[in-house]
Amino acid sequence: MTKSDLKELTGLSARVIAKLSKNETVTTDTIARICDALQCNVGDIMECVEEDRMSLYEAYLKFGKTIDESDFYKTVAFSKNGRKYIVYVTKFTATKATHIDCRENGTIYWTQLYMFGGVGGPSRVENILLKPQGQKDAVVIVLIKGKPGIIKGIDSGHFVSSRGVCKNDTDVYVMSESAFKLFEP
């Protein structure tokens, strides 16, 4: 069912439908109108989940809001158990031919290797992905979508792996999507 279908079926305003799609708070009247229109019970359309039982990844999916975007990544913010998280999510999906290089100057580079039919060596295209700023009041994570061939420069300075431990309040975690699904700082 599309948002337009739900709006037409329930008579709810576009503003209320937008709040629902952003996982924002709505009134019990709104929930009752949806249940009435769909001829179902509240438990069929929603569930109450205790925030402290959610994994960080589940909280990211449920509460994450995009607060900024660039050509290479989007910035998502959310809170879990009173702790603030800032996640920089790559817009491109990394492959085995992708190398992520976390350098001492605080910049993360995305290098893509291209093979050309066995003639000569691989061609390399290197771009600055981002220069994340660690924050004392938030956990900062750089999330690389996909499975990069290698992530270099973590656990030796400003950047920390999903298994590492931050030494300073402003350290930045860098990890693949699969590592983030299991990550709990």
C-alpha positions as CSV (number, residue, x, y, z in Angstrom):
1,M,0.0,0.0,0.0
2,T,1.3,3.4,-0.9
3,K,1.2,6.5,1.3
4,S,-1.4,8.0,-1.0
5,D,-3.5,4.8,-0.7
6,L,-3.3,5.0,3.1
7,K,-4.2,8.7,3.1
8,E,-7.3,8.1,0.9
9,L,-8.4,5.0,2.8
10,T,-8.1,6.6,6.3
11,G,-8.7,10.3,5.6
12,L,-5.5,11.2,7.4
13,S,-3.7,14.4,6.3
14,A,-0.5,14.3,4.3
15,R,1.3,15.7,7.4
16,V,0.2,12.8,9.6
17,I,1.2,10.3,6.9
18,A,4.6,11.9,6.6
19,K,5.0,11.7,10.4
20,L,4.2,7.9,10.2
21,S,6.7,7.4,7.4
22,K,9.4,9.2,9.5
23,N,8.6,7.0,12.6
24,E,7.5,10.1,14.5
25,T,4.9,10.2,17.3
26,V,1.2,10.2,16.2
27,T,-2.0,10.2,18.3
28,T,-3.9,7.2,19.4
29,D,-6.8,8.5,17.2
30,T,-4.5,8.2,14.2
31,I,-3.7,4.6,15.1
32,A,-7.4,3.8,15.7
33,R,-8.3,5.3,12.3
34,I,-5.8,3.1,10.5
35,C,-6.9,0.0,12.4
36,D,-10.6,0.8,11.5
37,A,-9.8,1.4,7.8
38,L,-7.7,-1.8,7.6
39,Q,-10.1,-3.8,9.8
40,C,-7.4,-5.0,12.1
41,N,-6.1,-4.7,15.7
42,V,-3.3,-2.4,16.9
43,G,-0.9,-5.4,17.3
44,D,-1.3,-6.1,13.6
45,I,0.2,-2.7,12.6
46,M,2.6,-1.8,15.4
47,E,4.7,-3.3,18.1
48,C,6.3,-1.9,21.2
49,V,10.0,-2.6,21.4
50,E,12.1,-1.7,24.4
51,E,14.9,0.5,23.2
52,D,17.5,-1.1,25.4
53,R,16.8,-4.5,23.9
54,M,17.4,-3.3,20.4
55,S,20.8,-3.7,18.7
56,L,22.6,-0.6,17.6
57,Y,21.9,-1.6,14.0
58,E,18.1,-1.9,14.7
59,A,18.1,1.5,16.4
60,Y,19.9,3.0,13.4
61,L,17.2,1.6,11.1
62,K,14.3,2.6,13.3
63,F,15.4,6.0,14.6
64,G,18.0,7.2,12.1
65,K,17.3,10.5,10.4
66,T,19.3,11.8,7.4
67,I,20.6,15.2,8.5
68,D,23.0,15.9,5.6
69,E,24.1,14.6,2.2
70,S,27.1,14.9,-0.1
71,D,28.0,13.3,-3.4
72,F,29.7,10.4,-1.6
73,Y,27.9,9.9,1.7
74,K,24.8,10.8,3.8
75,T,24.9,11.7,7.4
76,V,22.4,9.9,9.7
77,A,21.8,10.8,13.4
78,F,20.0,8.9,16.1
79,S,20.0,8.2,19.8
80,K,19.9,4.9,21.7
81,N,19.7,4.7,25.5
82,G,20.5,8.4,25.8
83,R,23.7,8.2,23.7
84,K,23.9,10.1,20.4
85,Y,25.3,8.5,17.2
86,I,26.4,10.2,14.0
87,V,26.8,7.7,11.1
88,Y,28.4,8.6,7.8
89,V,27.0,6.1,5.3
90,T,28.6,5.7,1.9
91,K,26.4,6.2,-1.1
92,F,28.4,3.7,-3.2
93,T,28.7,0.0,-2.5
94,A,32.3,-1.3,-1.9
95,T,33.5,-4.5,-3.6
96,K,36.7,-6.5,-3.3
97,A,38.2,-4.0,-5.7
98,T,37.6,-1.2,-3.3
99,H,40.2,-0.1,-0.8
100,I,39.4,2.3,2.1
101,D,42.4,4.2,3.4
102,C,42.1,6.0,6.7
103,R,45.1,8.4,6.8
104,E,46.8,10.1,9.7
105,N,45.6,13.5,8.5
106,G,42.0,12.4,9.4
107,T,40.9,11.9,5.9
108,I,39.3,8.7,4.5
109,Y,40.1,7.9,0.9
110,W,38.1,5.5,-1.4
111,T,40.3,3.8,-4.0
112,Q,38.7,1.8,-6.7
113,L,40.8,-0.7,-8.7
114,Y,39.7,-1.4,-12.3
115,M,41.1,-4.4,-14.2
116,F,41.5,-4.2,-18.0
117,G,41.6,-7.6,-19.6
118,G,45.1,-8.6,-18.4
119,V,46.9,-5.8,-20.2
120,G,49.1,-4.0,-17.7
121,G,48.3,-3.6,-14.1
122,P,45.0,-2.4,-12.6
123,S,44.0,1.2,-13.0
124,R,43.4,3.1,-9.7
125,V,40.9,5.9,-9.1
126,E,41.3,7.5,-5.7
127,N,38.8,10.0,-4.2
128,I,38.5,11.7,-0.9
129,L,35.5,10.1,0.8
130,L,35.3,12.3,3.8
131,K,37.1,13.9,6.7
132,P,34.9,13.0,9.7
133,Q,35.0,15.0,12.8
134,G,34.9,13.1,16.1
135,Q,32.5,14.6,18.6
136,K,32.8,14.5,22.4
137,D,29.0,14.2,22.8
138,A,28.4,11.5,20.1
139,V,29.8,8.3,18.8
140,V,30.9,8.8,15.2
141,I,30.8,5.9,12.8
142,V,31.8,5.7,9.1
143,L,29.8,3.0,7.6
144,I,31.1,1.5,4.3
145,K,28.2,-0.2,2.4
146,G,29.2,-3.5,0.9
147,K,32.4,-5.5,1.5
148,P,35.6,-3.5,0.7
149,G,38.7,-5.5,-0.1
150,I,40.6,-3.8,2.6
151,I,40.2,-1.0,5.2
152,K,43.7,0.4,6.0
153,G,44.7,2.7,8.8
154,I,42.3,1.7,11.5
155,D,43.3,0.9,15.1
156,S,46.4,3.1,14.8
157,G,45.4,6.6,15.7
158,H,42.2,8.6,15.1
159,F,40.3,5.7,13.4
160,V,39.0,2.6,15.2
161,S,37.7,-0.7,13.9
162,S,34.4,-2.3,15.0
163,R,36.4,-4.5,17.4
164,G,38.7,-1.7,18.6
165,V,38.3,0.5,21.6
166,C,38.3,4.3,21.4
167,K,41.2,5.9,23.2
168,N,39.8,9.5,22.9
169,D,36.3,11.0,22.9
170,T,36.9,12.2,19.3
171,D,38.0,8.9,17.8
172,V,35.9,7.7,14.8
173,Y,34.8,4.1,14.1
174,V,35.2,2.9,10.5
175,M,33.6,-0.4,9.5
176,S,31.8,-2.3,6.8
177,E,28.0,-2.8,6.8
178,S,28.3,-6.4,8.0
179,A,30.5,-5.4,11.0
180,F,28.1,-2.6,11.9
181,K,25.2,-5.1,12.2
182,L,27.1,-6.8,15.0
183,F,28.7,-3.7,16.5
184,E,28.0,-2.6,20.1
185,P,30.4,0.1,21.5
